[in-house]
Each structure stands twice: as structure tokens, then as C-alpha cells.
Amino acid sequence: MGGISFGSLLLIFLIVVLLFGTKRLREIGEDLGHAVRNFRKGLEGGDGALTRTKDHEPPTSPPPPQQP
């Protein structure tokens, strides 16, 4: 019912291997891994740890005005 079966995934995988070859698929995987790693480093600021500063905290609502 709309899902992809294991057999279909296996067939797609075999076609991709035949088109690109195992060496090229390995290179694509390595390049994709490097890209994801660099993207994460860019999000983290490059130092390897996520830090939160005052500039990135969500704004807080001001306290309600006090009535005399």
C-alpha cells in the first residue's frame, strides 16, 4: 500500500551499482560524508561543540504592566 518493498530496493541498488560501479559509489559516499561533516562543523562554529549565546536565544516576552 504505497510502500517500497525490499525487492524493489534491491533492484534499484543493483541498477545503481551497474550504472556507476563500486569504485565510483565509494567515492560518492566519501564525498557525501565529507560534505555532511563540513556542514555540521559550519553549524557548530567549527570548534566541535554547539554553543548557545545570548544572540541565539529566543526572545522572551516582557512582563505585563503593573496596574496602580
Buried (B, 14 or more C-beta within 10 A) or exposed (E): EEEEEEEEEEEEEEEEEEEEEEEEBEEEEEEEEEEEEEEEEEEEEEEEEEEEEEEEEEEEEEEEEEEE
